[in-house]
Amino acid sequence: MQIRDATEADLGSITDIFNQAIPAGDAEWTEVLHTVEERRQWWRDRSTAGRPVIVAEVDATVVGVASYGDFRDSTLREGFRFVCEHSVYLADSARGTGAADALMDELCDRARAGGLRRMIATIDAFNERSIAFHVRRGFVEVGRMPDIGFTFDSWRTMVLLQLDL
């Protein structure tokens, strides 16, 4: 497995990976599939801001993607400039392979190198697998926002977890 920076050539695979999470309703909180053009703009925005977009690759196939960005728009609220919010998504075929851990290791290393102090995870309360993954990695639950989102005819609760980098 190789962890590397995402390239424009990866955007089709990245889009597919994000879209796999939508039907479950417990990650993306949208019912609309992403497009490659939308992911291209996201990738450009992250790159311009100096925020990483990395992928896990196995046998020349992208099987995971991870990134972090601002938490609460630190360009407007500079008090949050030492905090990031991250995301990690895997292709269904990559679950249990260690790809998520490898992506998180790299993200945390880059966040530390960038002078960040805290990493935030915002996770749907029904996504017990993701919550357990984060807790195992040292994240601590710091709050819940009941019924803050609505998707697929269901109100969703957001769990906030925080990692001291």
Phi and psi in degrees as a GROMACS rama.xvg file:
@    title "Ramachandran Plot"
@    xaxis  label "Phi"
@    yaxis  label "Psi"
@TYPE xy
-118.215  134.072  GLN-2
-106.534  127.061  ILE-3
-151.257  167.878  ARG-4
-65.883  140.4  ASP-5
-70.4582  147.347  ALA-6
-119.378  168.629  THR-7
-59.0441  -32.2202  GLU-8
-64.6049  -20.1734  ALA-9
-84.4971  -9.27568  ASP-10
-63.6045  -31.3098  LEU-11
-63.4286  -47.0421  GLY-12
-65.2943  -42.0126  SER-13
-60.319  -44.506  ILE-14
-60.4486  -44.4104  THR-15
-60.5106  -41.7867  ASP-16
-65.2158  -46.0704  ILE-17
-59.9445  -42.0164  PHE-18
-67.8569  -26.236  ASN-19
-62.1497  -28.4673  GLN-20
-81.0455  -17.2031  ALA-21
-67.4892  -48.0575  ILE-22
-59.8367  -28.727  PRO-23
-67.4364  -27.0854  ALA-24
75.7962  1.95405  GLY-25
-111.399  18.8003  ASP-26
-136.508  -53.5451  ALA-27
-88.7118  -24.5126  GLU-28
52.8586  42.5129  TRP-29
-143.533  155.281  THR-30
-109.205  2.70583  GLU-31
-105.887  126.674  VAL-32
-67.5182  146.515  LEU-33
-74.5104  156.006  HIS-34
-110.934  159.866  THR-35
-61.7765  -39.5388  VAL-36
-63.058  -39.8173  GLU-37
-63.1267  -45.4472  GLU-38
-65.1364  -33.1477  ARG-39
-62.1311  -45.5701  ARG-40
-64.7586  -41.6094  GLN-41
-58.1275  -47.7926  TRP-42
-61.1995  -44.8121  TRP-43
-63.0203  -44.2645  ARG-44
-61.1947  -44.6046  ASP-45
-63.6697  -45.5017  ARG-46
-61.4006  -44.3558  SER-47
-61.0495  -36.7799  THR-48
-80.9961  -1.34902  ALA-49
76.0646  22.6232  GLY-50
-102.084  136.108  ARG-51
-75.1433  146.144  PRO-52
-127.205  114.801  VAL-53
-122.467  157.17  ILE-54
-129.417  154.849  VAL-55
-102.657  131.532  ALA-56
-126.736  133.451  GLU-57
-129.044  125.524  VAL-58
49.4381  48.6025  ASP-59
64.4225  18.6389  ALA-60
-120.506  128.13  THR-61
-74.5905  122.224  VAL-62
-117.183  -3.8199  VAL-63
-162.337  156.923  GLY-64
-142.82  143.994  VAL-65
-147.142  152.368  ALA-66
-160.866  165.487  SER-67
-138.512  154.029  TYR-68
-140.652  -172.901  GLY-69
-60.8964  148.855  ASP-70
-104.729  118.112  PHE-71
64.5871  34.0346  ARG-72
49.1721  80.3839  ASP-73
-68.5667  -11.469  SER-74
-71.6932  -28.4222  THR-75
-96.5234  -30.2812  LEU-76
-124.371  81.0201  ARG-77
-61.9542  -14.6984  GLU-78
-62.274  -18.7692  GLY-79
-97.8536  13.515  PHE-80
-67.2337  -13.2902  ARG-81
-104.365  17.1011  PHE-82
-127.74  141.204  VAL-83
-130.886  158.196  CYS-84
-116.072  132.571  GLU-85
-115.853  168.665  HIS-86
-146.46  145.126  SER-87
-136.182  125.695  VAL-88
-129.761  138.729  TYR-89
-120.67  148.452  LEU-90
-64.0326  147.192  ALA-91
-52.6746  -35.9298  ASP-92
-69.4278  -15.1701  SER-93
-97.6367  -1.06303  ALA-94
-64.6638  134.833  ARG-95
81.4728  8.24039  GLY-96
-97.044  -7.31417  THR-97
91.881  -0.632364  GLY-98
-62.9984  -40.2054  ALA-99
-63.3681  -43.0718  ALA-100
-63.2769  -43.3215  ASP-101
-63.0768  -41.8217  ALA-102
-65.053  -43.2717  LEU-103
-65.2816  -39.2277  MET-104
-57.1235  -47.412  ASP-105
-66.2175  -43.4249  GLU-106
-59.605  -46.6336  LEU-107
-63.6839  -41.368  CYS-108
-60.0146  -43.6923  ASP-109
-69.1179  -37.321  ARG-110
-64.3974  -44.2676  ALA-111
-61.9091  -45.8786  ARG-112
-62.2997  -28.8873  ALA-113
-85.0018  4.88196  GLY-114
82.3419  14.6911  GLY-115
-79.7762  151.854  LEU-116
-110.242  -32.119  ARG-117
-134.891  145.878  ARG-118
-120.489  132.441  MET-119
-109.079  138.39  ILE-120
-116.644  132.171  ALA-121
-115.756  114.727  THR-122
-130.299  139.872  ILE-123
-62.7099  134.583  ASP-124
-59.3222  -26.5278  ALA-125
-76.8011  -14.3296  PHE-126
-87.0206  67.7942  ASN-127
-61.1824  -33.3494  GLU-128
-62.8779  -43.3494  ARG-129
-69.5376  -40.5472  SER-130
-61.0665  -45.7004  ILE-131
-61.8637  -41.2056  ALA-132
-58.1133  -47.8871  PHE-133
-66.7507  -41.714  HIS-134
-62.0269  -42.6651  VAL-135
-59.3773  -30.145  ARG-136
-89.9947  5.83114  ARG-137
102.257  -0.0739967  GLY-138
-70.6594  146.438  PHE-139
-120.472  133.571  VAL-140
-68.5192  129.167  GLU-141
-119.746  -3.62458  VAL-142
174.391  163.946  GLY-143
-134.629  140.999  ARG-144
-118.576  92.8497  MET-145
-64.6844  138.996  PRO-146
49.4961  42.6115  ASP-147
-89.4994  -21.3605  ILE-148
-124.911  158.883  GLY-149
-138.533  120.448  PHE-150
-152.922  147.373  THR-151
49.518  46.8894  PHE-152
61.496  29.4534  ASP-153
-142.716  135.567  SER-154
-76.0308  139.074  TRP-155
-119.651  142.861  ARG-156
-104.263  131.891  THR-157
-96.4706  130.746  MET-158
-103.135  128.844  VAL-159
-102.185  125.636  LEU-160
-123.682  151.738  LEU-161
-135.405  139.423  GLN-162
-118.08  130.141  LEU-163
-81.5686  111.897  ASP-164
